[in-house]
Amino acid sequence: MSTDFVVRANQKGSPEHEAVEVLLKGPELNLAEYGQPSFKDKDSHVRHHARIRWWNAAGETLRDLQRFLRIP
């Protein structure tokens, strides 16, 4: 990895930053678009988006891909 890439990867809004965020953390999913309620995180902040386990190749449903969600 070049120094230039590392610098760009740490600049919010850059394509490199977005790529690293998605690869390391997973893409964000808008819960309302899937009929799911918002939830409170460990610090009681209301979250309207959650990250999914994009690497789960066996995942066929939202439940299979959930990461931070507690879907009843």
MODELLER restraints for C-alpha pairs under 7 A, 6 or more apart:
rsr = mdl.restraints
at = mdl.atoms
rsr.add(forms.Gaussian(group=physical.xy_distance, feature=features.Distance(at['CA:8:A'], at['CA:14:A']), mean=6.46, stdev=0.5))
rsr.add(forms.Gaussian(group=physical.xy_distance, feature=features.Distance(at['CA:8:A'], at['CA:16:A']), mean=5.96, stdev=0.5))
rsr.add(forms.Gaussian(group=physical.xy_distance, feature=features.Distance(at['CA:8:A'], at['CA:17:A']), mean=6.59, stdev=0.5))
rsr.add(forms.Gaussian(group=physical.xy_distance, feature=features.Distance(at['CA:9:A'], at['CA:16:A']), mean=4.59, stdev=0.5))
rsr.add(forms.Gaussian(group=physical.xy_distance, feature=features.Distance(at['CA:9:A'], at['CA:17:A']), mean=4.00, stdev=0.5))
rsr.add(forms.Gaussian(group=physical.xy_distance, feature=features.Distance(at['CA:9:A'], at['CA:20:A']), mean=6.75, stdev=0.5))
rsr.add(forms.Gaussian(group=physical.xy_distance, feature=features.Distance(at['CA:10:A'], at['CA:17:A']), mean=5.80, stdev=0.5))
rsr.add(forms.Gaussian(group=physical.xy_distance, feature=features.Distance(at['CA:11:A'], at['CA:17:A']), mean=6.09, stdev=0.5))
rsr.add(forms.Gaussian(group=physical.xy_distance, feature=features.Distance(at['CA:26:A'], at['CA:51:A']), mean=5.50, stdev=0.5))
rsr.add(forms.Gaussian(group=physical.xy_distance, feature=features.Distance(at['CA:26:A'], at['CA:52:A']), mean=5.59, stdev=0.5))
rsr.add(forms.Gaussian(group=physical.xy_distance, feature=features.Distance(at['CA:26:A'], at['CA:53:A']), mean=5.99, stdev=0.5))
rsr.add(forms.Gaussian(group=physical.xy_distance, feature=features.Distance(at['CA:26:A'], at['CA:54:A']), mean=5.97, stdev=0.5))
rsr.add(forms.Gaussian(group=physical.xy_distance, feature=features.Distance(at['CA:27:A'], at['CA:51:A']), mean=5.39, stdev=0.5))
rsr.add(forms.Gaussian(group=physical.xy_distance, feature=features.Distance(at['CA:27:A'], at['CA:52:A']), mean=6.00, stdev=0.5))
rsr.add(forms.Gaussian(group=physical.xy_distance, feature=features.Distance(at['CA:28:A'], at['CA:49:A']), mean=6.06, stdev=0.5))
rsr.add(forms.Gaussian(group=physical.xy_distance, feature=features.Distance(at['CA:28:A'], at['CA:50:A']), mean=5.32, stdev=0.5))
rsr.add(forms.Gaussian(group=physical.xy_distance, feature=features.Distance(at['CA:28:A'], at['CA:51:A']), mean=4.27, stdev=0.5))
rsr.add(forms.Gaussian(group=physical.xy_distance, feature=features.Distance(at['CA:28:A'], at['CA:52:A']), mean=6.47, stdev=0.5))
rsr.add(forms.Gaussian(group=physical.xy_distance, feature=features.Distance(at['CA:29:A'], at['CA:49:A']), mean=5.29, stdev=0.5))
rsr.add(forms.Gaussian(group=physical.xy_distance, feature=features.Distance(at['CA:29:A'], at['CA:50:A']), mean=5.29, stdev=0.5))
rsr.add(forms.Gaussian(group=physical.xy_distance, feature=features.Distance(at['CA:29:A'], at['CA:51:A']), mean=5.89, stdev=0.5))
rsr.add(forms.Gaussian(group=physical.xy_distance, feature=features.Distance(at['CA:29:A'], at['CA:52:A']), mean=6.89, stdev=0.5))
rsr.add(forms.Gaussian(group=physical.xy_distance, feature=features.Distance(at['CA:30:A'], at['CA:48:A']), mean=6.30, stdev=0.5))
rsr.add(forms.Gaussian(group=physical.xy_distance, feature=features.Distance(at['CA:30:A'], at['CA:49:A']), mean=4.59, stdev=0.5))
rsr.add(forms.Gaussian(group=physical.xy_distance, feature=features.Distance(at['CA:30:A'], at['CA:50:A']), mean=6.85, stdev=0.5))
rsr.add(forms.Gaussian(group=physical.xy_distance, feature=features.Distance(at['CA:31:A'], at['CA:37:A']), mean=6.41, stdev=0.5))
rsr.add(forms.Gaussian(group=physical.xy_distance, feature=features.Distance(at['CA:31:A'], at['CA:38:A']), mean=6.61, stdev=0.5))
rsr.add(forms.Gaussian(group=physical.xy_distance, feature=features.Distance(at['CA:31:A'], at['CA:48:A']), mean=5.80, stdev=0.5))
rsr.add(forms.Gaussian(group=physical.xy_distance, feature=features.Distance(at['CA:31:A'], at['CA:49:A']), mean=5.41, stdev=0.5))
rsr.add(forms.Gaussian(group=physical.xy_distance, feature=features.Distance(at['CA:31:A'], at['CA:50:A']), mean=6.95, stdev=0.5))
rsr.add(forms.Gaussian(group=physical.xy_distance, feature=features.Distance(at['CA:38:A'], at['CA:46:A']), mean=6.53, stdev=0.5))
rsr.add(forms.Gaussian(group=physical.xy_distance, feature=features.Distance(at['CA:38:A'], at['CA:47:A']), mean=5.49, stdev=0.5))
rsr.add(forms.Gaussian(group=physical.xy_distance, feature=features.Distance(at['CA:38:A'], at['CA:48:A']), mean=4.78, stdev=0.5))
rsr.add(forms.Gaussian(group=physical.xy_distance, feature=features.Distance(at['CA:39:A'], at['CA:46:A']), mean=5.51, stdev=0.5))
rsr.add(forms.Gaussian(group=physical.xy_distance, feature=features.Distance(at['CA:39:A'], at['CA:47:A']), mean=5.34, stdev=0.5))
rsr.add(forms.Gaussian(group=physical.xy_distance, feature=features.Distance(at['CA:39:A'], at['CA:48:A']), mean=6.97, stdev=0.5))
rsr.add(forms.Gaussian(group=physical.xy_distance, feature=features.Distance(at['CA:40:A'], at['CA:46:A']), mean=4.41, stdev=0.5))
rsr.add(forms.Gaussian(group=physical.xy_distance, feature=features.Distance(at['CA:40:A'], at['CA:47:A']), mean=5.90, stdev=0.5))
rsr.add(forms.Gaussian(group=physical.xy_distance, feature=features.Distance(at['CA:41:A'], at['CA:47:A']), mean=6.82, stdev=0.5))
rsr.add(forms.Gaussian(group=physical.xy_distance, feature=features.Distance(at['CA:50:A'], at['CA:68:A']), mean=6.13, stdev=0.5))
rsr.add(forms.Gaussian(group=physical.xy_distance, feature=features.Distance(at['CA:50:A'], at['CA:69:A']), mean=6.77, stdev=0.5))
rsr.add(forms.Gaussian(group=physical.xy_distance, feature=features.Distance(at['CA:51:A'], at['CA:67:A']), mean=6.07, stdev=0.5))
rsr.add(forms.Gaussian(group=physical.xy_distance, feature=features.Distance(at['CA:51:A'], at['CA:68:A']), mean=6.71, stdev=0.5))
rsr.add(forms.Gaussian(group=physical.xy_distance, feature=features.Distance(at['CA:52:A'], at['CA:65:A']), mean=5.26, stdev=0.5))
rsr.add(forms.Gaussian(group=physical.xy_distance, feature=features.Distance(at['CA:52:A'], at['CA:66:A']), mean=5.20, stdev=0.5))
rsr.add(forms.Gaussian(group=physical.xy_distance, feature=features.Distance(at['CA:52:A'], at['CA:67:A']), mean=5.29, stdev=0.5))
rsr.add(forms.Gaussian(group=physical.xy_distance, feature=features.Distance(at['CA:53:A'], at['CA:65:A']), mean=4.96, stdev=0.5))
rsr.add(forms.Gaussian(group=physical.xy_distance, feature=features.Distance(at['CA:53:A'], at['CA:66:A']), mean=6.34, stdev=0.5))
rsr.add(forms.Gaussian(group=physical.xy_distance, feature=features.Distance(at['CA:53:A'], at['CA:67:A']), mean=6.01, stdev=0.5))
rsr.add(forms.Gaussian(group=physical.xy_distance, feature=features.Distance(at['CA:54:A'], at['CA:65:A']), mean=6.87, stdev=0.5))
rsr.add(forms.Gaussian(group=physical.xy_distance, feature=features.Distance(at['CA:56:A'], at['CA:65:A']), mean=6.70, stdev=0.5))
rsr.add(forms.Gaussian(group=physical.xy_distance, feature=features.Distance(at['CA:59:A'], at['CA:65:A']), mean=5.77, stdev=0.5))
